[in-house]
Amino acid sequence: MVVHGVRAGTWRVALVLAAVLGACSNDAPPTNVPCAGAGCVPGQPTEPQWDIPGVFGVPNLDDDDANDVADFFQPWWAGDDDASLVVLAASDLALVGEGETLTLMLEGEAAAIKIYFGDTQILGANVAATSYDLALPAAAERSDVELRISFGNYAGAGTLKLSHRAADGKQLPGKEISLQAAPLITNHHLQDAEHVWALRQGSGNNAAFIDAFEDALGSKFTAIPSSGYGGDVWVQDEFEFATLTGEAGQRVDVVIDSIRNRGIDAYKHVLVGDGRDALRQTWGVVADRSSYDSFGNLEASPPVTVGGVAYPFGRIYYGRENGVGISGVLAEFLTSQKVQAPFELPTRWLCVGHVDEFSSFVPDASSPKGFKLVLADVRSAWTLLQGLPSNYALPLYDNDHGYGTVGELLGDNDLVALNNDLQQDQLDVIRNRFKTELGLDDSDIVLVPSLFETVGGCGGRVAALIPGMVNLTVARVGSTTHLFTADPFFRSAGGQVADPVIQSFKAAMPAGLTMHFVDDWDTYHMGLGEVHCGSNVRRAPATSGWWTNTQALLGW
């Protein structure tokens, strides 16, 4: 029998060791005994068998006592709620007869695991001993023995071996218990939104942007004040939210802090709070940072199955090509977590160089996969523009991009050639990469009309000419799935209902989305970013646990 439980006031896995004794047991402590009684096979001895499940916990890297030391790296204390608990019940310890011994040994990543008996660490990190003899009183006096398992690394793994020997030294049946710490899992757009943030400019220039989120999300949205954060509106670029979860309901929120280190970086202290069940960590060298290290360049797909391999938490993707892109330190770490198997996409053709400039995901309940990949597409833009009058006026584009009408856009041969080349050399390549890496076909993809232009000071690289509507934010709150994307302002009058780009976007999107076309023109679009770049979302972890569905990925 295996019993799982949670101790009062804590999240701990209670794993009770039990004996499979069949019908052959008697009042004596069970050792090697002859078969006797119903259910036994004549002529075959019955030996006691340990039935002990593995332990699936969380890395104990938060700071529950707020002393600025991660809990794993300090002695055990009663308020720590992130350990996994193994209980050897007194009834099960009866497997160990008088004069027999039970020895505990730890193998694997011992430097990243601590095992406590009571308040004393007996095995693991910084303990010289490689084994521990568990002293047991007489059978009639035995009580439960608790072992606390504390993990000190993401996806760290080890084996706790129970070595059972007879009084004469003969080896009796023992047990190997798998110890596995949670991998770090980043979020994807289909997960429920717990909270959304954006920064309110002190000048009020992005008031419409902030209002759109506040009106839709209410208390689920926080407008970060500009003061103290240098007016840095690119909230997405500084932080990536991820989670660690354990089988007993443990949860630690992790803020992956970019090496970008601009104004909004100071907000990390607010996001982490007092450090209880939350932590912040940075991978990479600040001196080596580039635009690619901003986290519009780090995303995750929804769950997919590729070539028969299931990725229940999706796959991470980021901009990196021939060693240039997101920090190699971060890329190596994310790969080491295994369950989201990252892949690379080319982004060096973009001035800013982020994957959210050409891709995103939206939920689609009617799709067998449950989502659609949303991709920027030049051909769709030409088809849309060619269906409009050549004198169709574009006042905002005239002021800020130098194109006053649709005819002027279509008549700029250099612009047409540039975008056609981008489609063939970049966007088609990216589309095929997504299809290969995520197991998609054309029916899984929504193409969004998009045009790009070269940007001064970027060495001929490009940014969005039509506001990048694929650069969007999805926030499912309760039964409503909100989609926030840029208002393309592809009109002279009549409002959003008269905008052909908006109507095209609406027609292409799956049903069931509540869409918000946000005015991000001055602050974000002209700053070479869009809605996703200027917002960030903390999401609820997936309801299914990694310990139930990632065995193959983790190599169990």
C-alpha positions as CSV (number, residue, x, y, z in Angstrom):
1,M,0.0,0.0,0.0
2,V,1.3,3.5,-0.9
3,V,-0.1,6.5,0.9
4,H,0.4,10.1,-0.3
5,G,-0.3,12.9,2.1
6,V,0.5,16.5,3.0
7,R,1.5,17.5,6.5
8,A,-0.5,20.3,8.1
9,G,0.7,23.7,7.2
10,T,3.2,22.4,4.6
11,W,3.4,21.0,1.2
12,R,5.3,17.8,1.7
13,V,5.1,14.5,0.0
14,A,4.4,11.7,2.5
15,L,5.6,8.5,0.9
16,V,4.9,5.5,3.2
17,L,7.1,2.5,2.7
18,A,5.0,-0.7,2.8
19,A,5.7,-4.4,2.6
20,V,4.2,-6.8,0.2
21,L,4.0,-9.9,2.4
22,G,1.4,-12.0,0.7
23,A,-0.3,-14.6,2.8
24,C,2.9,-16.0,4.2
25,S,3.6,-13.7,7.2
26,N,3.4,-14.6,10.8
27,D,4.0,-12.9,14.1
28,A,7.8,-13.0,13.7
29,P,9.6,-10.2,11.8
30,P,9.5,-11.3,8.2
31,T,12.8,-12.3,6.7
32,N,13.4,-15.1,4.2
33,V,10.8,-17.7,5.2
34,P,9.4,-20.8,3.6
35,C,6.2,-20.7,1.8
36,A,3.2,-21.6,3.9
37,G,-0.5,-20.7,3.7
38,A,-3.0,-19.7,1.0
39,G,-1.6,-17.9,-2.0
40,C,1.9,-19.2,-1.7
41,V,3.6,-21.3,-4.4
42,P,4.8,-24.6,-3.0
43,G,8.6,-25.0,-3.1
44,Q,9.3,-21.3,-3.5
45,P,10.4,-19.1,-0.6
46,T,8.7,-15.8,0.0
47,E,10.9,-12.7,0.7
48,P,9.7,-9.4,1.9
49,Q,9.4,-6.8,-0.9
50,W,9.7,-3.0,-0.5
51,D,7.0,-1.0,-2.3
52,I,8.4,2.6,-2.3
53,P,7.4,5.2,-4.9
54,G,9.8,7.8,-6.2
55,V,9.9,11.4,-4.8
56,F,9.0,14.3,-7.1
57,G,9.6,17.6,-5.4
58,V,10.7,21.1,-6.1
59,P,14.2,22.7,-5.9
60,N,14.4,24.3,-2.5
61,L,15.8,27.6,-3.8
62,D,13.4,30.1,-2.4
63,D,13.9,32.0,0.8
64,D,11.1,31.1,3.2
65,D,12.7,32.8,6.2
66,A,13.6,35.9,4.2
67,N,17.3,35.9,5.4
68,D,18.7,36.3,1.8
69,V,20.0,32.7,1.7
70,A,18.2,30.1,-0.4
71,D,16.7,27.5,1.9
72,F,18.7,24.6,0.5
73,F,22.0,26.3,1.5
74,Q,21.2,26.6,5.1
75,P,20.4,24.1,7.9
76,W,16.9,22.7,8.1
77,W,14.3,24.9,9.8
78,A,10.7,24.2,10.7
79,G,9.1,26.8,8.4
80,D,10.6,25.4,5.2
81,D,7.7,24.2,3.1
82,D,9.5,22.9,0.0
83,A,11.0,19.5,1.1
84,S,9.6,16.1,0.1
85,L,8.9,13.8,3.0
86,V,9.6,10.1,3.1
87,V,8.0,8.2,6.0
88,L,9.1,4.8,7.0
89,A,6.1,3.5,8.9
90,A,6.7,1.4,12.1
91,S,4.7,-1.4,10.5
92,D,7.0,-1.4,7.5
93,L,10.2,-1.2,9.6
94,A,9.1,-4.6,11.0
95,L,10.7,-5.9,7.8
96,V,14.0,-5.4,9.5
97,G,14.4,-8.3,12.0
98,E,16.4,-8.3,15.2
99,G,20.1,-8.1,14.5
100,E,19.5,-7.0,10.9
101,T,20.6,-3.7,9.5
102,L,19.1,-1.0,7.3
103,T,21.6,1.3,5.6
104,L,20.8,4.4,3.6
105,M,23.0,5.4,0.7
106,L,22.6,8.4,-1.8
107,E,23.8,8.2,-5.4
108,G,23.5,10.5,-8.4
109,E,23.6,14.3,-7.9
110,A,24.4,14.0,-4.2
111,A,25.8,17.6,-4.1
112,A,22.3,18.9,-5.1
113,I,20.4,16.8,-2.5
114,K,20.2,16.9,1.2
115,I,18.6,14.1,3.3
116,Y,17.5,14.9,6.9
117,F,16.7,12.6,9.7
118,G,14.9,14.8,12.2
119,D,16.7,18.1,12.1
120,T,20.1,16.5,11.3
121,Q,21.4,16.1,7.8
122,I,22.6,12.6,7.3
123,L,23.5,12.4,3.6
124,G,24.0,14.6,0.6
125,A,25.6,18.0,0.0
126,N,28.5,18.9,2.3
127,V,28.2,15.6,4.3
128,A,31.3,13.4,4.1
129,A,29.5,10.2,4.9
130,T,28.3,8.2,1.9
131,S,26.0,5.9,4.0
132,Y,24.0,6.0,7.1
133,D,23.0,3.1,9.3
134,L,19.5,3.6,10.6
135,A,19.5,2.5,14.2
136,L,16.2,0.8,15.1
137,P,14.9,-0.1,18.6
138,A,13.3,-3.4,19.4
139,A,10.4,-4.3,17.2
140,A,7.8,-3.5,19.8
141,E,9.2,-0.1,20.4
142,R,9.5,1.2,16.8
143,S,7.7,4.3,15.6
144,D,7.6,6.0,12.2
145,V,10.9,7.4,10.8
146,E,10.7,10.5,8.7
147,L,13.3,11.5,6.1
148,R,13.1,14.9,4.5
149,I,14.5,15.4,1.0
150,S,15.7,18.8,0.0
151,F,16.7,19.5,-3.6
152,G,19.3,22.2,-4.6
153,N,19.1,22.2,-8.3
154,Y,16.6,22.4,-11.2
155,A,15.8,18.9,-12.5
156,G,18.3,17.4,-10.1
157,A,18.1,13.6,-9.7
158,G,19.4,11.0,-7.4
159,T,18.7,7.6,-5.9
160,L,18.2,6.7,-2.3
161,K,19.2,3.1,-1.7
162,L,17.9,1.0,1.2
163,S,20.4,-1.8,1.9
164,H,18.9,-4.5,4.1
165,R,21.3,-7.1,5.5
166,A,20.9,-10.1,7.8
167,A,22.8,-10.5,11.0
168,D,25.3,-12.7,9.3
169,G,25.9,-10.0,6.6
170,K,23.9,-11.6,3.9
171,Q,22.2,-9.2,1.6
172,L,18.4,-9.2,1.8
173,P,16.0,-7.5,-0.6
174,G,16.4,-3.7,-0.5
175,K,15.0,-0.9,-2.6
176,E,16.2,2.0,-4.8
177,I,14.0,5.1,-4.5
178,S,14.2,7.7,-7.3
179,L,14.6,11.3,-6.2
180,Q,13.7,13.9,-8.8
181,A,13.5,17.6,-8.6
182,A,11.2,19.6,-10.8
183,P,12.5,21.0,-14.1
184,L,12.0,24.7,-14.7
185,I,8.9,25.0,-17.0
186,T,8.2,28.3,-18.8
187,N,4.7,29.4,-19.6
188,H,2.8,29.4,-22.9
189,H,-0.2,31.5,-24.0
190,L,-2.9,28.9,-23.4
191,Q,-2.3,28.8,-19.6
192,D,-4.7,30.8,-17.4
193,A,-3.5,34.4,-16.7
194,E,-3.1,35.0,-13.0
195,H,-1.9,38.6,-13.4
196,V,-0.8,41.1,-16.1
197,W,1.5,44.0,-15.9
198,A,2.4,47.0,-18.0
199,L,4.2,50.3,-17.2
200,R,2.3,53.6,-17.2
201,Q,4.3,56.4,-18.6
202,G,4.5,59.5,-16.4
203,S,3.7,61.7,-19.4
204,G,0.5,59.7,-20.1
205,N,1.5,59.0,-23.7
206,N,0.5,55.4,-23.3
207,A,-2.8,56.0,-21.4
208,A,-4.9,54.3,-24.1
209,F,-2.6,51.2,-23.9
210,I,-3.0,51.1,-20.1
211,D,-6.7,51.8,-20.2
212,A,-7.3,48.9,-22.6
213,F,-5.8,46.4,-20.1
214,E,-7.4,48.0,-17.0
215,D,-10.9,48.0,-18.6
216,A,-10.7,44.4,-19.7
217,L,-8.9,42.8,-16.7
218,G,-9.7,45.0,-13.7
219,S,-7.9,43.7,-10.6
220,K,-6.0,41.1,-12.6
221,F,-3.9,44.0,-14.1
222,T,-1.3,46.3,-12.5
223,A,-0.1,49.5,-14.1
224,I,3.5,49.9,-12.9
225,P,4.3,53.5,-12.1
226,S,7.0,55.1,-14.3
227,S,8.8,56.6,-11.3
228,G,11.7,54.4,-10.2
229,Y,11.8,52.4,-13.3
230,G,13.2,54.9,-15.8
231,G,10.0,54.9,-17.9
232,D,11.1,51.5,-19.3
233,V,7.9,50.3,-20.9
234,W,9.3,47.1,-22.3
235,V,8.1,44.9,-19.4
236,Q,8.2,41.7,-21.5
237,D,11.8,42.1,-22.3
238,E,13.1,42.0,-18.7
239,F,11.3,39.1,-17.2
240,E,10.2,35.6,-18.1
241,F,7.8,33.8,-15.7
242,A,8.3,30.1,-15.0
243,T,7.2,27.6,-12.4
244,L,8.5,24.7,-10.3
245,T,5.8,22.3,-9.1
246,G,5.9,19.1,-7.0
247,E,3.5,16.2,-6.7
248,A,2.1,17.3,-3.3
249,G,1.0,20.6,-4.6
250,Q,4.2,22.5,-4.0
251,R,4.7,25.5,-6.2
252,V,7.6,28.0,-6.6
253,D,7.3,30.9,-9.0
254,V,10.6,31.7,-10.8
255,V,11.3,35.0,-12.4
256,I,14.0,34.5,-15.0
257,D,15.7,37.9,-15.0
258,S,17.3,38.9,-18.2
259,I,20.8,40.2,-18.4
260,R,19.2,43.2,-20.3
261,N,19.2,45.1,-17.0
262,R,17.4,48.3,-17.9
263,G,15.0,50.4,-15.9
264,I,12.2,47.9,-15.3
265,D,14.8,45.5,-13.9
266,A,14.2,47.0,-10.4
267,Y,10.6,45.7,-10.4
268,K,12.0,42.2,-9.9
269,H,11.8,42.9,-6.1
270,V,8.1,43.5,-6.3
271,L,7.5,40.3,-8.4
272,V,9.5,38.1,-6.0
273,G,8.2,39.7,-2.8
274,D,9.5,38.3,0.4
275,G,11.0,35.3,-1.4
276,R,8.6,32.7,0.0
277,D,7.7,30.3,-2.7
278,A,9.2,32.7,-5.3
279,L,12.7,33.4,-6.5
280,R,14.6,35.3,-9.2
281,Q,17.6,34.0,-11.1
282,T,19.7,35.2,-14.0
283,W,21.6,33.1,-16.6
284,G,24.2,34.8,-18.7
285,V,26.9,37.5,-18.5
286,V,25.7,41.1,-18.4
287,A,28.8,42.3,-20.2
288,D,27.9,40.1,-23.2
289,R,24.2,41.3,-23.5
290,S,22.6,42.3,-26.7
291,S,19.0,42.9,-27.9
292,Y,18.7,39.2,-28.4
293,D,18.8,38.7,-24.6
294,S,15.5,40.5,-24.1
295,F,12.6,38.1,-23.5
296,G,10.5,39.0,-26.4
297,N,13.1,36.6,-27.9
298,L,12.1,33.7,-25.6
299,E,8.7,32.0,-26.0
300,A,7.1,28.6,-25.6
301,S,4.6,26.8,-27.7
302,P,1.5,25.0,-26.3
303,P,1.6,21.2,-25.8
304,V,2.5,19.4,-29.0
305,T,3.4,15.9,-30.2
306,V,6.2,15.6,-32.7
307,G,7.1,12.4,-34.5
308,G,5.4,10.4,-31.7
309,V,7.1,12.3,-28.9
310,A,4.8,14.2,-26.6
311,Y,5.8,17.6,-25.2
312,P,3.0,18.2,-22.6
313,F,4.4,21.6,-21.7
314,G,5.2,22.7,-25.2
315,R,8.6,23.5,-26.7
316,I,10.7,26.6,-26.0
317,Y,11.9,28.6,-29.0
318,Y,14.2,31.6,-29.2
319,G,16.2,33.6,-31.7
320,R,19.6,32.2,-32.1
321,E,21.5,31.4,-35.2
322,N,25.1,30.1,-35.7
323,G,25.9,31.0,-32.1
324,V,24.5,34.5,-32.3
325,G,21.3,35.3,-30.3
326,I,20.0,34.7,-26.9
327,S,22.7,34.1,-24.3
328,G,24.4,30.7,-24.7
329,V,24.4,30.3,-20.9
330,L,20.6,30.6,-20.8
331,A,20.2,28.5,-23.9
332,E,22.3,25.7,-22.4
333,F,20.4,25.8,-19.1
334,L,17.0,25.7,-20.8
335,T,18.1,22.7,-22.9
336,S,19.3,20.9,-19.7
337,Q,15.7,21.0,-18.4
338,K,14.7,18.6,-21.2
339,V,11.0,18.7,-21.0
340,Q,10.5,21.7,-23.3
341,A,13.3,20.8,-25.7
342,P,14.2,24.2,-27.1
343,F,14.8,25.0,-30.8
344,E,16.3,28.0,-32.5
345,L,14.9,30.4,-35.1
346,P,16.6,33.1,-37.2
347,T,16.0,36.7,-36.0
348,R,19.1,38.5,-37.1
349,W,17.2,40.0,-40.0
350,L,15.2,42.1,-37.6
351,C,16.4,45.3,-36.1
352,V,15.3,44.3,-32.6
353,G,15.6,40.6,-33.3
354,H,12.9,38.9,-31.3
355,V,10.7,35.9,-32.1
356,D,7.6,37.7,-30.9
357,E,7.9,40.1,-33.9
358,F,6.7,37.4,-36.3
359,S,5.0,34.7,-34.2
360,S,2.6,33.9,-31.4
361,F,0.0,31.3,-30.4
362,V,-3.7,31.7,-29.7
363,P,-6.2,29.0,-28.3
364,D,-8.6,27.3,-30.7
365,A,-11.1,25.0,-29.2
366,S,-12.1,23.7,-32.6
367,S,-8.6,22.6,-33.6
368,P,-7.5,19.1,-32.8
369,K,-4.3,20.6,-31.4
370,G,-6.2,23.2,-29.4
371,F,-4.3,26.2,-30.8
372,K,-3.3,28.1,-33.9
373,L,0.2,29.4,-34.6
374,V,0.0,33.0,-35.7
375,L,2.7,34.1,-38.2
376,A,3.5,37.3,-39.9
377,D,3.0,37.0,-43.7
378,V,3.9,39.4,-46.5
379,R,1.8,37.7,-49.2
380,S,-1.4,38.2,-47.2
381,A,-0.6,41.9,-46.9
382,W,-0.2,42.3,-50.7
383,T,-3.4,40.5,-51.3
384,L,-5.2,42.7,-48.9
385,L,-3.7,46.0,-50.2
386,Q,-4.4,45.0,-53.8
387,G,-8.1,44.8,-53.0
388,L,-8.2,48.4,-51.7
389,P,-8.5,51.6,-53.8
390,S,-5.1,53.0,-54.6
391,N,-6.1,56.4,-53.2
392,Y,-7.2,54.8,-49.8
393,A,-5.7,57.3,-47.4
394,L,-3.4,56.4,-44.5
395,P,-2.8,59.5,-42.4
396,L,-0.7,58.0,-39.6
397,Y,1.5,56.1,-42.1
398,D,1.9,59.4,-44.0
399,N,3.1,61.1,-40.9
400,D,5.4,58.4,-39.5
401,H,6.3,56.1,-42.4
402,G,6.1,58.3,-45.5
403,Y,3.3,56.4,-47.2
404,G,0.1,58.5,-47.5
405,T,-2.0,56.0,-49.5
406,V,-2.2,52.3,-50.4
407,G,-1.0,53.2,-53.9
408,E,2.2,54.7,-52.5
409,L,2.9,51.5,-50.6
410,L,2.2,49.3,-53.6
411,G,4.2,51.7,-55.9
412,D,7.4,51.6,-53.9
413,N,9.3,49.0,-55.8
414,D,12.1,48.8,-53.3
415,L,9.7,48.2,-50.5
416,V,7.9,45.5,-52.5
417,A,11.2,43.8,-53.3
418,L,12.4,44.0,-49.7
419,N,9.3,42.4,-48.4
420,N,9.1,39.7,-51.0
421,D,12.7,38.8,-50.2
422,L,11.9,38.7,-46.5
423,Q,9.0,36.4,-47.2
424,Q,11.1,34.0,-49.2
425,D,14.4,34.1,-47.3
426,Q,13.1,34.4,-43.7
427,L,9.4,34.0,-43.1
428,D,9.0,30.9,-45.3
429,V,12.0,29.4,-43.6
430,I,10.6,30.2,-40.2
431,R,7.2,28.8,-41.1
432,N,8.8,25.5,-42.2
433,R,10.9,25.3,-39.1
434,F,7.8,25.7,-36.9
435,K,6.1,23.0,-38.9
436,T,9.0,20.6,-38.5
437,E,9.8,21.3,-34.8
438,L,6.2,21.4,-33.6
439,G,4.6,18.8,-35.9
440,L,2.3,21.3,-37.5
441,D,0.6,21.5,-40.9
442,D,-0.8,24.5,-42.8
443,S,-4.2,24.1,-41.1
444,D,-2.6,24.8,-37.8
445,I,-1.3,28.2,-38.9
446,V,-3.0,31.6,-39.2
447,L,-1.2,34.1,-41.5
448,V,-1.5,37.8,-40.6
449,P,-0.9,40.6,-43.2
450,S,2.5,42.1,-42.3
451,L,4.9,44.5,-43.9
452,F,8.4,45.5,-42.8
453,E,10.7,48.4,-43.6
454,T,14.4,49.1,-43.0
455,V,15.3,51.1,-39.9
456,G,18.0,53.7,-39.7
457,G,21.0,52.7,-37.6
458,C,20.2,48.9,-37.8
459,G,22.6,48.0,-40.6
460,G,19.8,47.3,-43.2
461,R,17.7,45.2,-40.8
462,V,14.0,45.7,-40.5
463,A,11.1,46.4,-38.2
464,A,7.3,46.3,-38.6
465,L,5.8,48.9,-41.0
466,I,2.2,47.8,-40.3
467,P,2.0,47.5,-36.5
468,G,2.9,43.9,-35.7
469,M,-0.4,42.3,-34.8
470,V,1.3,38.9,-34.3
471,N,3.1,40.6,-31.4
472,L,0.1,40.0,-29.1
473,T,-0.8,39.1,-25.6
474,V,-3.3,36.4,-24.6
475,A,-4.9,36.5,-21.1
476,R,-7.5,33.9,-20.2
477,V,-9.3,35.0,-17.1
478,G,-12.2,32.8,-15.9
479,S,-14.3,31.9,-18.9
480,T,-13.0,34.8,-21.1
481,T,-10.0,34.6,-23.3
482,H,-8.8,38.2,-24.0
483,L,-6.5,38.9,-26.9
484,F,-4.7,42.2,-26.9
485,T,-3.1,43.3,-30.2
486,A,-2.0,46.5,-31.9
487,D,-4.5,48.7,-33.6
488,P,-3.0,48.9,-37.1
489,F,-4.7,52.3,-37.8
490,F,-5.0,51.3,-41.5
491,R,-7.7,53.8,-42.1
492,S,-8.4,57.5,-42.4
493,A,-11.9,57.6,-40.7
494,G,-14.7,55.4,-39.4
495,G,-12.9,53.8,-36.5
496,Q,-11.9,50.2,-36.0
497,V,-15.0,48.8,-37.6
498,A,-13.9,50.4,-40.9
499,D,-10.3,49.2,-40.7
500,P,-9.7,46.5,-43.4
501,V,-6.6,45.1,-41.6
502,I,-8.6,44.6,-38.4
503,Q,-11.5,43.0,-40.2
504,S,-9.0,40.6,-41.9
505,F,-7.5,39.8,-38.6
506,K,-10.8,39.1,-37.0
507,A,-11.9,36.9,-39.8
508,A,-8.7,34.8,-39.6
509,M,-8.8,34.3,-35.8
510,P,-10.4,31.3,-34.1
511,A,-13.8,31.7,-32.5
512,G,-14.2,32.4,-28.8
513,L,-11.6,35.2,-28.4
514,T,-12.5,38.6,-26.9
515,M,-10.3,40.9,-29.0
516,H,-8.9,44.3,-28.0
517,F,-7.2,46.4,-30.6
518,V,-4.9,48.6,-28.6
519,D,-3.5,52.0,-29.5
520,D,0.2,51.4,-29.1
521,W,1.3,53.6,-32.0
522,D,3.4,56.4,-30.4
523,T,5.1,54.6,-27.5
524,Y,5.4,51.1,-28.7
525,H,5.1,50.8,-32.5
526,M,7.3,53.8,-33.2
527,G,9.7,52.5,-30.5
528,L,10.1,49.2,-32.6
529,G,7.8,47.1,-30.4
530,E,4.2,46.2,-29.9
531,V,1.6,45.0,-27.4
532,H,3.4,41.8,-26.3
533,C,6.7,43.7,-25.8
534,G,5.0,46.2,-23.5
535,S,3.1,43.7,-21.2
536,N,3.9,40.6,-19.2
537,V,1.7,37.8,-17.8
538,R,2.2,35.4,-14.9
539,R,0.3,32.2,-15.6
540,A,-1.1,29.3,-13.6
541,P,0.9,26.1,-14.0
542,A,-0.5,23.3,-16.1
543,T,-3.0,21.1,-14.2
544,S,-1.1,17.9,-15.1
545,G,2.1,17.3,-13.3
546,W,5.5,16.7,-15.0
547,W,6.0,13.6,-12.9
548,T,3.1,11.9,-14.7
549,N,3.9,12.7,-18.3
550,T,7.5,13.5,-19.0
551,Q,9.2,10.2,-18.1
552,A,10.6,9.7,-21.6
553,L,11.8,13.2,-21.9
554,L,13.6,13.1,-18.5
555,G,15.1,9.7,-19.4
556,W,13.5,7.6,-16.6
